[in-house]
Amino acid sequence: MFDDPQYTGWSSYEEVVAQLKRIEATSGGRVDVEVVGQTKEGRDIHAGRVGTGDRVLMVQSAIHGNERTGTEALLAILKDLASGNDPDTTRALEGVTLVAMPMVNPDGGELNRRINVVDWADVVEDYPQLEGAPRAWYHSLRGDGINLPGFDLNRDFNPDLDYVPQPGDLPGNQRDAGFFLSPESRAIRDVYVDLQAEFGEVDAVVDLHHMGPCDALTGGPQDGKPISVSLDYPPLGVDDGAAYQQDWPLLDQDASRRHALAVANGIQEAYGSQSPLAAVGRYYHPDEREYAGQGRSAFALNGSATVLFEVRGQQDDLGQKLHGMLVRSVQTGVESLIDAMATGEVDTLDGDDFFELPDYGWDTQAD
Ligand SMILES: [Zn+2]
């Protein structure tokens, strides 16, 4: 559905903002919604904060504008935490501080496309030292059939959170760190840095995505059924990111796998291993896969456990029933992680058990 800016059944940017404000207003002071940045087209980027616990969880959704299940799931989670009075909610609020950014790329979202909207000339205006330098490799002149330039924001992160773009570093490549060239990635980085300053560390970061048209089938308990959600730890190359350990000693790939496992276990426990909502697998992750410029990689190198969710399909492929089901899977997954962080259970899991999750076939395929 190229150049069709429709996203029927999903919240528009305006609706997301209205819902956040309503949640804040009716939360009796539990939820605080703040503007944390602004896109190139002038849309405010919002973060909702709830809970007073020492464990910090930052969750972002729709960094790829046309990947929206996480947006709906985060709004539902904030709404529940804003008003719930059951013991689980109390435990979550006391154990965890959640900062949720439901729609971090609204310019892309309003066009129903992956990339944001930024002209290279605007980048050079922001960073005059880049005059004459080649465009970053992840900047495109168009995206999803729409003739406007922009960035794949999930390549625009650098583990050096103070990084300033240098002409000699451009254009870079897929394995390299990114350059913080977009206001959206800088806003996400700034939220992270502020939390680090306040708490000393950000325990975990979750990034919510879709994996595009996908007919992959699971193995494991649901052998042969369509995958619902796949999970991943940071893609930092061979030997579990060993090349990064010297410069980034806080990297803990096992911690990321424990957090991902808490998500998978929680979904399976909530729905039963045969439920279509619980067809959870491992995302594509051959040993050599290396994307240092992804947000989850940059934050993992700073010591956070990071979990990638990749929901089956693209938002437009999902019928209404499947849409609702996948939103519930993501919601339950994030809530399970909050609970495992609040109880400390996430520390007691065996990260190696993550590899027991079905890989829906890619592990055995040559590529
Ligand atoms: Zn994505």
Boltz pocket constraint, residues with backbone or C-beta under 6 A from the ligand:
constraints:
  - pocket:
      binder: B
      contacts: [[A, 64], [A, 67], [A, 208], [A, 209], [A, 210]]
      max_distance: 6.0
